[in-house]
């Protein structure tokens, strides 16, 4: 044997011993009824130290397969490797694991070993980004890629390995384990199992011994780069013609059903090209998955720190000033303060953690000036990483369709609500939606789940399925009071200051956490500054009209919201007393038999 190869095999065995990999191999062997065919471990350990040989023999790793209750053609083992630790033991082996993983797997074992790196070096050459050029997908080595899951197919079966025999009875290869085929990253099913294989000795056709076929689970997932989410924000609203390129990843065996639609993950895998009819698709054979954890900012800007120190003697002044100066790039300071404070509360209420117990503050705004409100909401959703403006041509909630890779199975497609997971989904003006969509929206707001029906007959399944997905996002919407009132007869007995929202279901209004009526433009004192702001912005969109816009930038608000939403807040006695008093007063007013209204369950929850 090549001395360099023998050295790497010895280093691999030493690493397995130190890292606990050998003990894991022992535990994995119990899955195969405690026995493994001797052909599997062809590591030439007789040339290694006697200590490791005795260790492996004592654990019955080298046994005859005749003792097994079930026969296998392929024994599959998973070995976690730390590239840094292996590189310290032997640089050549560490380099081969990182850059030639298929060849390196044969050093650890000769049939079917899956090497799973715990991490990759934090260098740009190991990052596979869909947004950067060149896109190096021809090198079959490990890359790390980050993305958001936008579609997920059903789990199907694939062939992990199979045994073939020569059809000529007189051929020596008509028995034994000469022809063992195993799945390799990026390979299709036909590369493992076909009917046109021939014997290398006598060229007779090979036939498969079906009782030795080993099956595994396979799942196809579509992901997009996280940077693509900017296309759903206000930056690209004036450019509606954009194309989103998704990326296919293969999850196999223990990785199946390990991801959720809408979550952001970091994948380590090997890129490959899959032939799908006349087209060639670039995919990633995933080796390991890690849920992306955002880094919480540990500071806020100096200007906000200074403002906080000036207002520290009051528990309300900082929030009042913040609402007053917020979004000065869109509206003049001092306008829409109630709405801006509500939006800030909703933004702070968002949660980056994947938890179903998080609270959400949904906003419904009734206004006669939809242009300004629309701009204000557009500006605000960009302050959180998952702020999504719903495109009217797409679906708000998830749908199901046939998998585009030709499997014929069902594929659950993401939507605006799932893309905005942990953030805000801005669904636009409510009166533009039909009754069935409004009823679906109400159901989701009340249950915080979306149920998808998958007919089994249509997608090749034996039975129908229902998949329920959690909807973990806050919803923002508005209604145009003026345009809606033209389509409906106004109530003659409405009180001064009340508005007619009879065109929207009362249950839908109650499903939103907060209803805000923007009537501030009735004052001429507020209309003139707003008009001046609009005209100035039309002449020079990039000009900073107010000093406060230069002191408190959009990035400062992003950092402030990210910092505030991760604070551990406790309800103080003064705040509890205030909320209790407000609840009692609201209940007295709302239960008035003549002009009152019932207090909705959502209002109680928000309080």
Beta strands, then each sheet from edge to edge (+ up, - down):
strand 1: 77-81
strand 2: 113-117
strand 3: 142-153
strand 4: 156-166
strand 5: 179-182
strand 6: 206-208
strand 7: 214-224
strand 8: 247-252
strand 9: 264-276
strand 10: 279-291
strand 11: 363-367
strand 12: 387-389
strand 13: 399-402
strand 14: 410-413
strand 15: 424-429
strand 16: 449-454
strand 17: 465-470
strand 18: 474-480
strand 19: 514-518
sheet 1: 1+ 2+
sheet 2: 5+ 4- 7+ 3- 9+ 10- 8-
sheet 3: 5+ 4- 7+ 3- 14+ 13-
sheet 4: 5+ 4- 6+
sheet 5: 12+ 15+ 18+ 11+ 19+
sheet 6: 16+ 17-
end
